[in-house]
Amino acid sequence: MVQLNTLSLQCLTWLIKKDLPSIKECLSSVTANVFALLHKYAAQGMGKGDNYELVLAAFKYVGVLLRDVRDYTFLPEQLATLLLYVEQDLHDHSRQASAFLVLKAILHRKLQCGALGDVMMGVAKLAITSYHINVRVQAKQSYITYLYEYPLDKSALESHLSFILSQLDYEILEGRDCALEMIDSILITFPRTFVADNCDLLYVSLAARLINEPQPELRKKIAALLRKLMSGVAVNHGEKLLDICLTWMKDAKVAHKRLVPSNNKLKGSGS
């Protein structure tokens, strides 16, 4: 019976992309049954086997429904259930692929759900902490998509930026590298006003990391980000950065004085 359900779901996943009147008529009831199957079989930590294949087929069905069937409206409780499964499956390596499939489809549709913010914070942490490069890449892409596409208020965006900048001190090199890639995405894609309003925070965090970063490759990336930041801000915001440098020069701490020549080199050098 489980294998038959799996095959049926695989067929339905293909059929729902077709503009067939009969499919539209039964789509709501079919989808309700798919969620019933998920509720019954999507147990966290489930290994390989027929039940596992059924759950994967169900997630693929939902992912295609989210991504390709734009006129289908998910019920709030269905979205909440999906996010619950996504959140737990993101930490199960055998089911991360299906979890990202569903999550990306939700983000693509810009669907709103109360739990989404918490789930995306978990995704952001996964981008930093995962030992698997494909997971870090997918988590980073999903997180940046969420920040850029969703109507987050200024305070929420600044909170996310603070989180990203705090990861520059993460003990694992790959995590710090991912944080730098997130910052690069922000400098490239985010509105100029947001970058300008936060240029001092970005500048101070990157400049401090430039001094403390032990890995040459990451120092090069940090230097490139600082150049990109300084070349992208208007003159009035550039004055803010100059004021920061002057404050460092007057500081009694030698570590702060070291920041000034290091960052001045960036203006005329590619290294």
Secondary structure, DSSP 8 states (H G I E B T S, - for coil): -HHHHHHHHHHHHHHTTS--HHHHHHHHHHHHHHHHHHHHH--TT--SSHHHHHHHHHHHHHHHHHHH-TT----HHHHHHHHHHHHHHTT-GGGHHHHHHHHHHHHHHT---TTHHHHHHHHHHHHHH-S-HHHHHHHHHHHHHHHHHS---HHHHHHHHHHHHHGGG-SSHHHHHHHHHHHHHHHHHS-HHHHHHTHHHHHHHHHHHHHH---HHHHHHHHHHHHHHHHHS-HHHHHHHHHHHHHHHH-S-HHHHHHHHHHHHHHH---
